[in-house]
Amino acid sequence: MRRVKQDQQVTLNHVFTADFETTSESNLTIDGEVRVYIWSLINVGTSDQYYGYDIESFLRKIKEVECTICYFHNLKFDGNFLLYWMVTHGEKFNLVAPNGEWFYLQWRGIEFRDSAKKVKLSVAGLAVMLGIPHKEDPRDENGKYPWDYYIPIGYIPPFETVHYCIHDSEIVAEFIRREWAQGRTRLTSSSEAFHNAKQQLPKYKTWFPQLPADIDSFVRHGYRGGVCALNPAYANKEIEHLYNYDVNGLYGYVMQSAELPYGQPFWREPCGPHEMGFVHFNCEFYVKKNKFPMMQVKRNVQYANRESEYLRESNGMTELWMSSIDYKMFKSHYDIENDWGYEWMSYQTRNDMLKPIIDKNIQEKAYWSDKEHYDSYRRTKAKDNTNMLYGSWALNPIGDMVTPYINKDGALSLHHEEEIRQARYIPIGAAITANARAITIGAIDTNYEHWIYSDTDSMYLTKKAVGIKVDDTESGAWKMEGPENDGSFYYGKFLRQKCYALADANHKIYSHTDKYGNWTSKCVCAGMPVEAKKAVTWGKFKLGYPFIRKQACIVKGGICILPVEYHIGQDLEYDKA
């Protein structure tokens, strides 16, 4: 199925936003399935409003108004109801959802998109960014929402309830209006950032040619993300008075100033000042005393049972792939033995290719941050143009194609098959993350005696840092963040990677409400829901401690929010059943 015609040819009168209110656990228990019981639809161009009470009337209306593009804020949720209806009614459609991320769903000339892929904010956060009042979902005297109760077929809810649904669609419509007015019509913020960069790079095709699959694969083997590591000496311990430092705009700084590869490769070790490469070899290795074990060996069964992916020593002879930046650190951090079979792929580098783009983004962010010109939307977009850019270069050409079907429980499931797509220029993506790691690891090395934990651009220490530049605003410098008078956090507890909590002198976990009105906590734990963070106490913060959380589960009819047991340190996603 072909994509809709070019966005530039689609007028806003054919662009809509929509929202579903759906039944929940009560209906699932009694009826065995869930359904849409309120829908709203807003014409982005005319602001015309429509609403109804079942998915069939929604689909009739969206055809009647000649919709070409329709945005939901979290397509993965609302789209499951659409897709379930399409599969069970024998409809033809096209779903693009690589690695569980829903990008668009096509049906009868309509393309359903996810507006949440264009900004990392909730609808409430969008409202704050756009300066629009946001109404909280209605609760009764028992603290329950309308959808917490059983809703029979044919039920007509009070308009107050309907209006909350409409209001959310209006907020998203205003966001899409702003996006399209700025020419930002692509599917995601990262694709927008990448497109903007290409427009500003007249030598794009010369600098970043399409590489053959074998060359892309060689570099990709040496591609790594950010540093995320915990010093085992501090794991599961209460730490008093710790200091946190974050790099200001780490990836932007790298793209602004680092030597980055371009063009076609040459097959030798990089020796010149404007060269970098990627190497494949075999060896045994042992970490040196007082050195951070920076070596990662991923997707290797040889290291499947290691507690940490950062290795202190090899498990016998090991095949390694890495950038020349990582290789330099590897030699300074490890004793290397029995190394052989070196194979190099190298590139010329320069440090000025992306600098004009990043400089422009930083200037725009500063301009729209200034009190006189303040515009939260434009400030956010200028920031996104930098933050979303680096990952676009490393887009994996091996994705997956999904085929929906109804499983034995009557719920929707997705069958995944490998799909090859066009790769971008992986050497620059790999070089950006390698340079970023070098900055973070360099700071860890300088402060290793007092180092607790790092994640990408951060560092926690038991003492104030030495050997780094500390400045609150300068790009590439480290900003010190801590609420206590001396700039520290009073207590810290680190359970594992991406699982830690920070607390005050009374052992109360630090929390606050951010500028978008969202409650945030210094309890950081991958997969932990907000309700669990609000309930967790210092004494309860330990691996495996159970909480009951609300989890989006795929069931017959669509998705239902169900109570499930959550354990601290356990990652959770939508139930794939």
C-alpha positions as CSV (number, residue, x, y, z in Angstrom):
1,M,0.0,0.0,0.0
2,R,1.4,3.4,-1.0
3,R,1.9,6.3,1.4
4,V,-0.4,9.3,1.2
5,K,0.6,12.0,-1.2
6,Q,3.3,14.4,-0.2
7,D,2.4,16.3,3.0
8,Q,3.2,19.6,1.1
9,Q,0.2,18.8,-1.1
10,V,-2.1,18.0,1.8
11,T,-4.0,21.0,3.1
12,L,-4.8,21.4,6.8
13,N,-8.5,21.0,6.0
14,H,-7.7,17.4,5.4
15,V,-5.7,16.9,8.5
16,F,-7.4,15.9,11.7
17,T,-6.6,15.0,15.3
18,A,-8.5,12.3,17.3
19,D,-8.8,10.7,20.7
20,F,-10.5,7.7,22.1
21,E,-12.0,7.0,25.5
22,T,-12.2,3.3,26.0
23,T,-13.8,0.9,28.5
24,S,-11.6,-0.7,31.1
25,E,-11.3,-3.6,33.5
26,S,-15.0,-3.6,34.5
27,N,-16.1,-4.2,30.9
28,L,-13.3,-6.7,30.3
29,T,-14.5,-8.7,33.3
30,I,-18.2,-8.8,32.3
31,D,-18.1,-8.7,28.5
32,G,-14.7,-10.3,27.9
33,E,-13.6,-7.4,25.8
34,V,-13.1,-3.7,25.6
35,R,-14.2,-1.1,23.1
36,V,-14.3,2.6,22.2
37,Y,-17.2,4.4,24.0
38,I,-16.3,8.1,23.2
39,W,-14.4,9.5,20.2
40,S,-13.5,13.0,19.2
41,L,-12.3,14.4,15.9
42,I,-11.0,17.9,15.2
43,N,-10.3,19.4,11.8
44,V,-6.9,21.1,12.2
45,G,-7.6,23.6,9.4
46,T,-11.2,24.6,10.3
47,S,-11.4,23.6,14.0
48,D,-14.6,21.8,13.3
49,Q,-15.5,19.3,16.0
50,Y,-17.1,15.9,15.8
51,Y,-17.7,13.2,18.4
52,G,-19.5,9.9,18.8
53,Y,-19.8,6.7,20.9
54,D,-18.4,3.7,19.0
55,I,-15.6,2.9,16.6
56,E,-17.9,2.3,13.6
57,S,-19.3,5.8,13.8
58,F,-15.8,7.2,14.0
59,L,-14.7,5.3,10.9
60,R,-17.8,6.5,9.0
61,K,-17.2,10.1,10.0
62,I,-13.5,10.1,9.2
63,K,-14.4,8.9,5.7
64,E,-17.2,11.4,5.4
65,V,-15.0,14.4,6.2
66,E,-12.4,13.4,3.7
67,C,-9.6,13.0,6.1
68,T,-6.2,12.3,4.6
69,I,-4.0,12.4,7.8
70,C,-5.2,11.8,11.3
71,Y,-3.1,12.2,14.5
72,F,-3.5,10.3,17.7
73,H,-1.3,11.2,20.7
74,N,0.0,7.7,21.4
75,L,-1.1,5.7,18.3
76,K,0.0,2.5,19.9
77,F,-2.9,2.7,22.3
78,D,-5.7,4.1,20.2
79,G,-4.4,2.3,17.1
80,N,-4.9,-1.1,18.7
81,F,-8.6,-0.5,18.7
82,L,-8.5,0.5,15.1
83,L,-6.3,-2.4,14.1
84,Y,-8.4,-4.9,16.0
85,W,-11.5,-3.7,14.1
86,M,-9.7,-3.9,10.8
87,V,-8.4,-7.4,11.3
88,T,-11.7,-8.8,12.6
89,H,-13.6,-7.1,9.6
90,G,-11.2,-8.4,6.9
91,E,-10.1,-4.9,6.0
92,K,-6.9,-4.1,4.0
93,F,-4.4,-1.9,5.8
94,N,-0.7,-1.2,6.2
95,L,0.9,-0.9,9.7
96,V,4.5,0.3,10.1
97,A,5.6,-0.6,13.7
98,P,9.2,-1.6,13.8
99,N,10.5,-2.9,17.1
100,G,7.1,-2.2,18.8
101,E,7.1,1.5,17.9
102,W,4.0,2.5,16.0
103,F,4.7,5.1,13.3
104,Y,1.6,5.0,11.1
105,L,-1.4,2.9,10.1
106,Q,-2.9,3.2,6.6
107,W,-6.5,2.4,5.8
108,R,-8.7,3.3,2.8
109,G,-6.6,6.4,1.9
110,I,-6.2,7.6,5.5
111,E,-2.9,7.7,7.3
112,F,-3.1,7.5,11.1
113,R,0.0,9.0,12.7
114,D,1.4,9.4,16.2
115,S,1.8,13.0,17.3
116,A,3.7,11.8,20.4
117,K,6.5,10.9,18.0
118,K,6.9,14.6,17.2
119,V,7.4,15.7,20.8
120,K,8.3,13.9,24.0
121,L,5.4,15.4,26.0
122,S,2.0,14.2,27.3
123,V,-1.1,16.0,26.2
124,A,-1.0,18.0,29.5
125,G,2.7,18.9,28.7
126,L,1.7,20.0,25.2
127,A,-0.9,22.3,26.8
128,V,1.6,23.9,29.0
129,M,4.1,24.3,26.1
130,L,1.4,25.9,24.0
131,G,0.0,28.1,26.7
132,I,-3.4,26.3,26.6
133,P,-5.4,25.5,29.8
134,H,-5.6,21.8,30.3
135,K,-8.5,20.1,32.1
136,E,-7.8,17.2,34.3
137,D,-9.7,14.0,33.5
138,P,-13.0,13.9,35.5
139,R,-13.1,12.0,38.8
140,D,-16.1,11.4,41.1
141,E,-16.2,11.6,44.8
142,N,-14.6,8.1,45.0
143,G,-11.7,9.2,43.0
144,K,-12.7,7.1,40.0
145,Y,-12.9,8.0,36.4
146,P,-16.0,7.4,34.3
147,W,-14.4,4.6,32.5
148,D,-13.6,2.8,35.7
149,Y,-17.2,1.7,35.8
150,Y,-19.1,-0.7,33.6
151,I,-20.3,1.0,30.5
152,P,-23.1,-0.8,28.6
153,I,-23.4,-0.7,24.8
154,G,-25.6,2.2,23.9
155,Y,-24.7,4.3,26.9
156,I,-24.6,8.0,26.2
157,P,-22.2,9.8,28.6
158,P,-22.8,13.3,29.9
159,F,-21.3,16.0,27.6
160,E,-18.9,17.0,30.4
161,T,-17.2,13.7,30.0
162,V,-17.3,14.0,26.2
163,H,-15.8,17.4,26.4
164,Y,-12.6,16.1,28.1
165,C,-12.1,13.9,25.1
166,I,-12.7,16.8,22.7
167,H,-10.4,19.1,24.6
168,D,-7.5,16.7,24.4
169,S,-8.0,16.5,20.6
170,E,-8.1,20.4,20.5
171,I,-4.7,20.6,22.3
172,V,-3.1,18.2,19.8
173,A,-4.7,20.0,16.9
174,E,-3.1,23.3,18.0
175,F,0.2,21.5,18.2
176,I,-0.1,20.1,14.7
177,R,-1.2,23.5,13.5
178,R,2.1,25.0,14.8
179,E,4.1,22.1,13.4
180,W,2.7,22.4,9.9
181,A,3.0,26.2,10.0
182,Q,6.7,25.7,10.6
183,G,6.9,23.1,7.7
184,R,7.4,20.3,10.2
185,T,5.2,17.7,8.5
186,R,7.3,14.6,8.9
187,L,6.4,11.6,11.0
188,T,8.9,12.1,13.9
189,S,11.1,14.8,15.5
190,S,14.2,12.8,14.6
191,S,13.2,12.7,10.9
192,E,12.6,16.5,11.1
193,A,16.0,17.1,12.6
194,F,17.7,14.9,10.0
195,H,15.8,16.6,7.1
196,N,16.7,20.0,8.4
197,A,20.4,19.0,8.6
198,K,20.4,17.7,5.1
199,Q,18.9,21.0,3.8
200,Q,21.8,22.8,5.4
201,L,24.5,20.5,4.1
202,P,25.2,21.3,0.4
203,K,27.8,18.5,0.3
204,Y,25.6,15.9,2.0
205,K,25.9,13.3,-0.8
206,T,29.6,13.8,-1.1
207,W,30.3,13.7,2.6
208,F,27.9,11.0,3.5
209,P,27.5,8.6,0.6
210,Q,25.4,5.4,0.6
211,L,27.7,2.7,1.9
212,P,27.6,-0.9,0.7
213,A,26.0,-3.4,3.2
214,D,29.3,-5.0,4.2
215,I,30.9,-1.7,5.1
216,D,27.9,-0.6,7.0
217,S,28.0,-3.9,8.9
218,F,31.7,-3.5,9.8
219,V,31.2,-0.1,11.3
220,R,27.9,-1.1,13.0
221,H,29.6,-3.9,14.9
222,G,31.7,-1.2,16.6
223,Y,28.8,1.2,17.2
224,R,27.9,1.7,20.9
225,G,25.5,4.0,22.8
226,G,26.2,6.0,25.9
227,V,28.1,4.9,29.0
228,C,25.7,3.5,31.7
229,A,27.6,1.8,34.5
230,L,27.6,1.4,38.3
231,N,30.6,0.9,40.5
232,P,30.0,-2.4,42.2
233,A,31.6,-1.1,45.4
234,Y,28.6,1.2,45.9
235,A,25.8,-1.1,44.7
236,N,22.9,-1.5,47.1
237,K,24.5,0.7,49.7
238,E,23.3,3.9,51.4
239,I,25.7,6.7,50.3
240,E,25.8,9.9,52.3
241,H,26.5,13.2,50.6
242,L,27.0,12.5,46.9
243,Y,27.6,14.9,44.0
244,N,26.0,14.9,40.6
245,Y,27.5,16.4,37.4
246,D,25.9,16.5,33.9
247,V,27.5,17.6,30.7
248,N,25.7,20.6,29.0
249,G,24.5,19.4,25.7
250,L,26.9,16.5,25.3
251,Y,25.9,15.2,21.9
252,G,25.5,18.8,20.5
253,Y,28.9,19.7,21.8
254,V,30.4,16.6,20.0
255,M,28.7,17.4,16.8
256,Q,29.9,21.0,17.1
257,S,33.5,20.4,17.8
258,A,34.7,16.8,17.3
259,E,36.5,15.3,14.3
260,L,33.9,13.3,12.5
261,P,34.2,10.9,9.5
262,Y,33.1,11.5,6.0
263,G,33.4,9.9,2.5
264,Q,34.5,6.5,1.5
265,P,36.7,4.3,3.8
266,F,40.3,3.3,3.3
267,W,41.7,0.0,4.6
268,R,44.5,0.8,7.1
269,E,45.0,2.0,10.7
270,P,44.2,5.7,11.0
271,C,47.5,7.6,11.6
272,G,46.9,11.2,10.6
273,P,45.4,14.0,12.7
274,H,42.3,14.1,10.6
275,E,41.5,10.3,10.5
276,M,39.6,7.9,12.5
277,G,38.6,4.3,12.0
278,F,37.0,1.1,13.2
279,V,38.9,-2.1,14.1
280,H,38.2,-5.8,14.3
281,F,40.6,-8.1,16.2
282,N,41.0,-10.9,18.7
283,C,42.6,-10.8,22.1
284,E,42.5,-11.5,25.8
285,F,42.3,-8.5,28.2
286,Y,42.5,-7.6,31.9
287,V,41.5,-4.3,33.4
288,K,44.3,-2.2,34.9
289,K,44.3,-1.2,38.5
290,N,42.2,1.9,39.3
291,K,40.8,2.0,35.7
292,F,37.2,2.0,34.7
293,P,36.3,-1.2,32.9
294,M,34.9,0.5,29.8
295,M,34.8,-2.6,27.5
296,Q,31.4,-3.8,26.4
297,V,30.8,-7.1,24.6
298,K,27.2,-7.3,23.5
299,R,25.2,-10.0,21.9
300,N,27.8,-12.6,22.7
301,V,26.9,-15.8,24.5
302,Q,30.4,-16.0,25.9
303,Y,29.4,-13.3,28.3
304,A,25.7,-14.0,28.7
305,N,25.9,-14.7,32.5
306,R,28.0,-11.7,33.5
307,E,26.4,-9.4,36.1
308,S,27.7,-6.3,34.3
309,E,28.2,-5.7,30.6
310,Y,31.4,-3.7,31.4
311,L,34.0,-6.4,31.6
312,R,37.0,-6.4,34.0
313,E,38.6,-9.3,32.0
314,S,37.9,-11.4,29.0
315,N,36.6,-14.9,29.2
316,G,39.3,-16.4,27.1
317,M,40.1,-15.3,23.6
318,T,37.5,-12.7,22.5
319,E,36.5,-11.2,19.1
320,L,36.2,-7.4,19.4
321,W,34.9,-4.6,17.2
322,M,35.4,-0.9,18.2
323,S,36.1,2.6,16.9
324,S,39.7,3.9,17.0
325,I,38.5,6.3,19.8
326,D,37.4,3.3,21.9
327,Y,40.6,1.4,20.9
328,K,42.8,4.2,22.3
329,M,40.9,4.0,25.6
330,F,40.9,0.2,25.5
331,K,44.7,0.2,25.4
332,S,45.0,2.6,28.3
333,H,42.4,0.8,30.5
334,Y,43.4,-2.9,29.9
335,D,46.4,-5.2,29.7
336,I,46.1,-6.9,26.3
337,E,47.5,-10.3,25.5
338,N,47.6,-12.6,22.5
339,D,46.1,-10.0,20.2
340,W,45.9,-10.9,16.5
341,G,44.0,-10.6,13.3
342,Y,43.7,-6.8,13.1
343,E,41.5,-5.5,10.4
344,W,41.0,-1.7,10.0
345,M,38.5,0.4,8.1
346,S,39.2,4.1,8.4
347,Y,37.9,7.5,7.2
348,Q,39.1,11.1,6.7
349,T,37.6,13.5,9.4
350,R,36.8,17.1,9.8
351,N,35.3,19.2,12.6
352,D,33.3,21.7,10.8
353,M,30.6,19.7,9.0
354,L,27.8,19.9,11.6
355,K,29.0,23.0,13.5
356,P,26.9,25.5,11.5
357,I,23.8,23.4,12.2
358,I,24.4,23.0,15.9
359,D,25.4,26.7,16.2
360,K,22.1,27.7,14.6
361,N,20.1,25.4,16.8
362,I,21.8,26.8,20.0
363,Q,21.2,30.4,18.9
364,E,17.6,29.7,18.2
365,K,17.1,28.0,21.5
366,A,18.8,31.0,23.3
367,Y,16.6,33.5,21.4
368,W,13.3,31.7,22.2
369,S,14.5,31.2,25.8
370,D,15.1,34.9,26.3
371,K,12.4,36.6,28.4
372,E,11.7,39.2,25.7
373,H,11.1,36.6,23.0
374,Y,10.1,33.6,25.0
375,D,8.3,30.9,23.1
376,S,8.2,27.5,24.7
377,Y,7.2,25.7,21.5
378,R,10.0,27.2,19.4
379,R,12.5,26.7,22.2
380,T,11.5,23.0,22.4
381,K,11.8,22.5,18.7
382,A,15.3,24.2,18.5
383,K,16.4,21.9,21.3
384,D,15.0,18.8,19.5
385,N,16.8,19.7,16.3
386,T,20.0,19.0,18.2
387,N,19.0,16.2,20.5
388,M,17.2,14.2,17.9
389,L,19.9,14.5,15.2
390,Y,22.7,12.2,16.2
391,G,20.6,9.1,16.5
392,S,19.3,9.5,12.9
393,W,22.7,8.7,11.4
394,A,22.8,5.3,13.1
395,L,19.4,4.1,11.8
396,N,19.6,0.3,11.6
397,P,18.9,-1.0,8.1
398,I,17.6,-4.3,9.6
399,G,14.1,-3.6,10.9
400,D,11.1,-5.7,11.1
401,M,7.8,-6.0,9.2
402,V,4.7,-6.8,11.3
403,T,1.7,-8.8,10.4
404,P,-1.3,-8.5,12.8
405,Y,-3.5,-11.5,13.6
406,I,-6.0,-12.6,16.3
407,N,-4.5,-15.0,18.8
408,K,-6.1,-17.9,20.6
409,D,-7.3,-15.6,23.4
410,G,-9.1,-13.4,20.8
411,A,-6.7,-10.5,21.3
412,L,-4.5,-8.8,18.7
413,S,-0.9,-10.1,18.2
414,L,1.8,-9.0,15.8
415,H,4.0,-11.4,13.9
416,H,7.4,-9.9,13.2
417,E,9.6,-10.6,10.2
418,E,13.0,-9.1,9.3
419,E,12.9,-6.3,6.8
420,I,15.9,-4.6,5.1
421,R,15.7,-0.8,4.7
422,Q,18.1,1.9,3.5
423,A,20.8,2.7,5.9
424,R,22.2,6.2,6.6
425,Y,25.8,7.0,7.1
426,I,26.6,4.9,10.2
427,P,30.3,6.1,10.6
428,I,29.2,9.6,11.8
429,G,26.6,8.2,14.2
430,A,29.2,5.8,15.7
431,A,31.8,8.6,15.9
432,I,29.4,10.9,17.7
433,T,28.6,8.4,20.5
434,A,32.3,7.3,20.7
435,N,33.5,10.9,21.2
436,A,30.7,11.3,23.8
437,R,31.8,8.2,25.7
438,A,35.4,9.4,25.7
439,I,34.3,12.6,27.4
440,T,32.3,10.8,30.1
441,I,34.9,8.1,30.6
442,G,37.7,10.7,30.8
443,A,35.9,12.4,33.6
444,I,35.3,9.0,35.4
445,D,39.0,8.2,35.1
446,T,40.0,11.5,36.7
447,N,37.6,10.9,39.6
448,Y,37.6,7.1,39.6
449,E,38.5,6.8,43.3
450,H,35.2,8.5,44.2
451,W,33.1,7.5,41.2
452,I,29.7,5.9,41.9
453,Y,27.6,5.8,38.7
454,S,27.3,7.3,35.2
455,D,24.6,7.4,32.6
456,T,25.5,8.9,29.2
457,D,26.2,12.5,30.2
458,S,26.1,12.2,34.0
459,M,28.5,11.3,36.8
460,Y,27.8,10.7,40.5
461,L,30.7,11.0,43.0
462,T,31.3,10.8,46.7
463,K,33.5,13.9,46.5
464,K,33.4,17.1,44.5
465,A,34.9,16.5,41.0
466,V,38.4,17.4,40.0
467,G,39.9,17.7,36.5
468,I,36.7,18.8,34.7
469,K,35.4,22.3,33.8
470,V,32.3,23.2,35.8
471,D,30.0,25.8,34.3
472,D,26.2,25.9,34.4
473,T,25.7,26.9,30.7
474,E,28.8,26.4,28.6
475,S,28.4,23.7,26.0
476,G,30.6,20.7,26.8
477,A,31.2,21.8,30.4
478,W,29.8,20.0,33.4
479,K,27.0,21.4,35.4
480,M,26.7,20.5,39.1
481,E,23.2,19.6,40.3
482,G,22.2,19.1,43.9
483,P,19.6,20.6,46.2
484,E,21.6,20.8,49.4
485,N,23.6,23.9,50.4
486,D,26.9,22.4,49.3
487,G,25.5,21.3,46.0
488,S,25.2,17.6,47.0
489,F,22.4,15.2,47.4
490,Y,22.1,14.0,51.0
491,Y,21.6,10.3,50.4
492,G,21.8,8.1,47.4
493,K,21.1,4.4,46.7
494,F,22.1,2.7,43.4
495,L,20.6,-0.8,42.8
496,R,21.8,-1.3,39.2
497,Q,22.0,0.5,35.9
498,K,19.1,3.0,35.5
499,C,17.8,2.1,39.0
500,Y,18.6,4.5,41.8
501,A,17.1,7.0,44.3
502,L,18.2,10.2,45.9
503,A,16.8,11.4,49.2
504,D,17.1,14.3,51.7
505,A,18.4,14.3,55.3
506,N,15.0,12.8,56.4
507,H,15.3,9.9,53.9
508,K,12.5,11.5,51.8
509,I,13.1,10.9,48.1
510,Y,13.5,14.2,46.3
511,S,10.6,15.2,44.0
512,H,9.2,18.3,42.3
513,T,6.7,19.4,39.7
514,D,8.4,20.4,36.4
515,K,7.6,23.4,34.2
516,Y,5.1,21.3,32.3
517,G,3.2,20.5,35.5
518,N,4.4,16.9,35.6
519,W,5.4,15.4,38.9
520,T,9.0,14.1,38.7
521,S,11.0,12.2,41.2
522,K,14.7,11.5,41.9
523,C,13.7,7.9,42.0
524,V,15.0,6.7,38.7
525,C,14.1,3.2,37.6
526,A,13.5,1.9,34.1
527,G,9.9,0.7,33.8
528,M,8.8,2.1,37.2
529,P,5.4,3.8,36.8
530,V,4.7,7.2,38.3
531,E,2.2,5.7,40.8
532,A,4.9,3.4,42.1
533,K,7.4,6.2,42.4
534,K,4.9,8.2,44.5
535,A,4.4,5.2,46.7
536,V,8.0,4.1,47.1
537,T,9.9,5.1,50.3
538,W,13.5,4.9,51.1
539,G,13.1,1.7,53.0
540,K,11.1,0.0,50.2
541,F,13.6,1.0,47.5
542,K,15.3,-2.3,46.9
543,L,15.5,-4.8,44.1
544,G,12.5,-6.9,43.8
545,Y,10.2,-4.9,46.1
546,P,6.6,-5.4,44.8
547,F,4.1,-2.7,43.9
548,I,0.7,-2.9,42.1
549,R,0.8,-0.7,39.0
550,K,-1.5,0.0,36.1
551,Q,-0.2,-1.7,33.0
552,A,-1.5,-1.3,29.4
553,C,-2.3,-4.9,28.3
554,I,-3.4,-6.1,24.9
555,V,-6.8,-7.8,25.2
556,K,-9.8,-8.7,23.0
557,G,-11.0,-5.5,21.4
558,G,-7.9,-3.3,22.0
559,I,-6.0,-2.3,25.1
560,C,-7.0,-2.4,28.7
561,I,-5.3,-0.7,31.7
562,L,-5.0,-3.5,34.3
563,P,-3.4,-3.8,37.7
564,V,-0.2,-5.9,37.6
565,E,2.5,-6.6,40.1
566,Y,5.6,-4.6,39.4
567,H,9.0,-5.3,41.0
568,I,11.6,-2.6,41.4
569,G,14.3,-3.2,38.8
570,Q,11.9,-5.0,36.4
571,D,11.3,-3.4,33.0
572,L,7.7,-3.6,31.7
573,E,6.1,-3.0,28.3
574,Y,2.7,-3.6,26.7
575,D,1.7,-7.2,27.1
576,K,2.6,-8.9,23.8
577,A,0.0,-11.7,24.2
